Amino acid sequence: MPAPDQTPKDPLHGLTLARMLEDLVDFYGWAGLAERIALRCFADQPSINSSLKMLRKTPWARAKVESLYLYTLREERRRGR
């Protein structure tokens, strides 16, 4: 068991799905997000609530959102933003 003062190795630890989705929408916009992840909830009358509802029920789609979030985070850090 890790010591209490150690941070977890999971970069998504403590992040909610809602926060990830909001950050991705802020960065890419709904259209850009729909281009990167082909989901109807991102392309057809998108909203945070409807997208969260779908993502919570669909593990493979959630995994794609998490993957894109991590990729975007790494790219932003690499570019120094």
FIKOLZA-1660 file (N, C-alpha, C; in steps of 0.1 Angstrom, whole numbers, plus 5000, padded with zeros to 4 digits):
% residues 81
   i   px   py   pz ch aa at
   1 5008 4988 5000  A  M  N
   1 5000 5000 5000  A  M CA
   1 5009 5012 5000  A  M  C
   2 5006 5022 4991  A  P  N
   2 5015 5034 4990  A  P CA
   2 5013 5043 5003  A  P  C
   3 5024 5050 5006  A  A  N
   3 5023 5059 5017  A  A CA
   3 5013 5070 5014  A  A  C
   4 5006 5075 5025  A  P  N
   4 4996 5085 5023  A  P CA
   4 5000 5098 5016  A  P  C
   5 5013 5102 5017  A  D  N
   5 5018 5114 5011  A  D CA
   5 5022 5113 4997  A  D  C
   6 5021 5100 4991  A  Q  N
   6 5025 5098 4977  A  Q CA
   6 5013 5101 4969  A  Q  C
   7 5015 5108 4957  A  T  N
   7 5004 5110 4948  A  T CA
   7 5002 5098 4939  A  T  C
   8 4990 5095 4935  A  P  N
   8 4987 5084 4927  A  P CA
   8 4993 5085 4913  A  P  C
   9 4996 5074 4907  A  K  N
   9 5002 5074 4894  A  K CA
   9 4992 5076 4883  A  K  C
  10 4979 5075 4886  A  D  N
  10 4969 5076 4876  A  D CA
  10 4967 5091 4873  A  D  C
  11 4970 5096 4861  A  P  N
  11 4968 5110 4858  A  P CA
  11 4953 5115 4858  A  P  C
  12 4944 5106 4858  A  L  N
  12 4930 5110 4858  A  L CA
  12 4924 5109 4873  A  L  C
  13 4933 5106 4882  A  H  N
  13 4928 5105 4896  A  H CA
  13 4923 5118 4901  A  H  C
  14 4911 5118 4906  A  G  N
  14 4905 5130 4911  A  G CA
  14 4897 5139 4901  A  G  C
  15 4898 5135 4888  A  L  N
  15 4891 5143 4878  A  L CA
  15 4878 5136 4875  A  L  C
  16 4868 5144 4874  A  T  N
  16 4854 5139 4871  A  T CA
  16 4853 5138 4856  A  T  C
  17 4844 5130 4851  A  L  N
  17 4841 5129 4837  A  L CA
  17 4836 5142 4832  A  L  C
  18 4828 5149 4840  A  A  N
  18 4822 5162 4836  A  A CA
  18 4834 5172 4834  A  A  C
  19 4843 5172 4843  A  R  N
  19 4855 5182 4841  A  R CA
  19 4862 5179 4829  A  R  C
  20 4865 5166 4826  A  M  N
  20 4872 5162 4814  A  M CA
  20 4865 5167 4801  A  M  C
  21 4852 5164 4801  A  L  N
  21 4843 5168 4790  A  L CA
  21 4843 5183 4788  A  L  C
  22 4841 5190 4799  A  E  N
  22 4841 5205 4798  A  E CA
  22 4854 5211 4793  A  E  C
  23 4865 5205 4798  A  D  N
  23 4878 5209 4793  A  D CA
  23 4880 5207 4778  A  D  C
  24 4876 5195 4774  A  L  N
  24 4877 5191 4759  A  L CA
  24 4868 5200 4751  A  L  C
  25 4856 5203 4755  A  V  N
  25 4847 5212 4748  A  V CA
  25 4853 5226 4747  A  V  C
  26 4859 5231 4758  A  D  N
  26 4865 5244 4758  A  D CA
  26 4877 5244 4748  A  D  C
  27 4884 5234 4748  A  F  N
  27 4896 5233 4739  A  F CA
  27 4893 5231 4724  A  F  C
  28 4884 5221 4721  A  Y  N
  28 4881 5218 4707  A  Y CA
  28 4868 5223 4702  A  Y  C
  29 4859 5226 4711  A  G  N
  29 4845 5229 4707  A  G CA
  29 4838 5216 4704  A  G  C
  30 4825 5217 4703  A  W  N
  30 4817 5205 4700  A  W CA
  30 4820 5199 4687  A  W  C
  31 4822 5208 4677  A  A  N
  31 4825 5203 4663  A  A CA
  31 4838 5196 4663  A  A  C
  32 4848 5202 4669  A  G  N
  32 4861 5195 4669  A  G CA
  32 4861 5182 4677  A  G  C
  33 4854 5182 4688  A  L  N
  33 4853 5170 4696  A  L CA
  33 4846 5159 4687  A  L  C
  34 4835 5162 4680  A  A  N
  34 4828 5153 4672  A  A CA
  34 4837 5148 4660  A  A  C
  35 4846 5156 4656  A  E  N
  35 4856 5151 4645  A  E CA
  35 4866 5141 4651  A  E  C
  36 4870 5143 4663  A  R  N
  36 4879 5134 4669  A  R CA
  36 4873 5121 4675  A  R  C
  37 4861 5122 4680  A  I  N
  37 4854 5111 4685  A  I CA
  37 4840 5111 4679  A  I  C
  38 4838 5102 4670  A  A  N
  38 4825 5101 4663  A  A CA
  38 4814 5096 4671  A  A  C
  39 4808 5105 4679  A  L  N
  39 4796 5101 4687  A  L CA
  39 4785 5111 4684  A  L  C
  40 4773 5106 4682  A  R  N
  40 4761 5114 4679  A  R CA
  40 4759 5125 4690  A  R  C
  41 4762 5121 4702  A  C  N
  41 4759 5131 4713  A  C CA
  41 4768 5143 4712  A  C  C
  42 4779 5142 4705  A  F  N
  42 4788 5154 4703  A  F CA
  42 4784 5162 4690  A  F  C
  43 4777 5155 4681  A  A  N
  43 4775 5162 4668  A  A CA
  43 4760 5167 4667  A  A  C
  44 4751 5160 4673  A  D  N
  44 4737 5163 4671  A  D CA
  44 4731 5169 4684  A  D  C
  45 4729 5182 4684  A  Q  N
  45 4724 5190 4695  A  Q CA
  45 4731 5186 4708  A  Q  C
  46 4744 5189 4708  A  P  N
  46 4753 5185 4720  A  P CA
  46 4750 5193 4732  A  P  C
  47 4751 5186 4743  A  S  N
  47 4751 5193 4756  A  S CA
  47 4760 5184 4766  A  S  C
  48 4764 5191 4776  A  I  N
  48 4772 5184 4786  A  I CA
  48 4764 5173 4793  A  I  C
  49 4752 5176 4797  A  N  N
  49 4743 5166 4804  A  N CA
  49 4740 5154 4795  A  N  C
  50 4736 5156 4783  A  S  N
  50 4733 5144 4774  A  S CA
  50 4745 5136 4771  A  S  C
  51 4756 5143 4770  A  S  N
  51 4769 5136 4767  A  S CA
  51 4773 5128 4779  A  S  C
  52 4772 5134 4791  A  L  N
  52 4776 5126 4803  A  L CA
  52 4767 5114 4805  A  L  C
  53 4754 5115 4802  A  K  N
  53 4745 5104 4804  A  K CA
  53 4749 5093 4795  A  K  C
  54 4753 5096 4782  A  M  N
  54 4757 5086 4773  A  M CA
  54 4770 5080 4777  A  M  C
  55 4780 5088 4780  A  L  N
  55 4793 5083 4783  A  L CA
  55 4793 5074 4796  A  L  C
  56 4785 5077 4805  A  R  N
  56 4784 5069 4818  A  R CA
  56 4778 5055 4815  A  R  C
  57 4771 5054 4804  A  K  N
  57 4765 5041 4801  A  K CA
  57 4773 5033 4791  A  K  C
  58 4783 5040 4785  A  T  N
  58 4790 5034 4774  A  T CA
  58 4805 5034 4777  A  T  C
  59 4811 5023 4782  A  P  N
  59 4825 5023 4787  A  P CA
  59 4835 5025 4775  A  P  C
  60 4832 5020 4763  A  W  N
  60 4842 5022 4753  A  W CA
  60 4843 5037 4748  A  W  C
  61 4831 5044 4749  A  A  N
  61 4831 5058 4746  A  A CA
  61 4838 5066 4756  A  A  C
  62 4835 5063 4769  A  R  N
  62 4842 5070 4780  A  R CA
  62 4857 5068 4779  A  R  C
  63 4862 5056 4775  A  A  N
  63 4876 5053 4774  A  A CA
  63 4882 5062 4763  A  A  C
  64 4874 5065 4752  A  K  N
  64 4879 5073 4741  A  K CA
  64 4880 5088 4746  A  K  C
  65 4871 5092 4754  A  V  N
  65 4871 5106 4759  A  V CA
  65 4883 5107 4769  A  V  C
  66 4885 5097 4777  A  E  N
  66 4897 5098 4787  A  E CA
  66 4910 5098 4779  A  E  C
  67 4911 5090 4769  A  S  N
  67 4923 5089 4760  A  S CA
  67 4926 5102 4754  A  S  C
  68 4915 5108 4748  A  L  N
  68 4917 5121 4741  A  L CA
  68 4921 5132 4752  A  L  C
  69 4915 5131 4763  A  Y  N
  69 4919 5141 4774  A  Y CA
  69 4934 5140 4778  A  Y  C
  70 4938 5128 4779  A  L  N
  70 4952 5125 4783  A  L CA
  70 4962 5130 4771  A  L  C
  71 4958 5127 4759  A  Y  N
  71 4966 5131 4748  A  Y CA
  71 4967 5147 4747  A  Y  C
  72 4955 5153 4749  A  T  N
  72 4955 5168 4749  A  T CA
  72 4963 5174 4760  A  T  C
  73 4962 5168 4772  A  L  N
  73 4970 5172 4783  A  L CA
  73 4985 5171 4780  A  L  C
  74 4989 5160 4775  A  R  N
  74 5003 5158 4772  A  R CA
  74 5008 5168 4761  A  R  C
  75 5000 5170 4751  A  E  N
  75 5004 5179 4740  A  E CA
  75 5005 5194 4746  A  E  C
  76 4996 5197 4754  A  E  N
  76 4996 5211 4760  A  E CA
  76 5009 5213 4769  A  E  C
  77 5012 5202 4776  A  R  N
  77 5024 5203 4785  A  R CA
  77 5037 5204 4776  A  R  C
  78 5037 5196 4765  A  R  N
  78 5048 5196 4756  A  R CA
  78 5050 5209 4750  A  R  C
  79 5039 5216 4746  A  R  N
  79 5040 5229 4740  A  R CA
  79 5042 5240 4750  A  R  C
  80 5041 5237 4763  A  G  N
  80 5043 5247 4773  A  G CA
  80 5032 5256 4775  A  G  C
  81 5020 5252 4773  A  R  N
  81 5008 5260 4775  A  R CA
  81 5003 5259 4789  A  R  C
% end
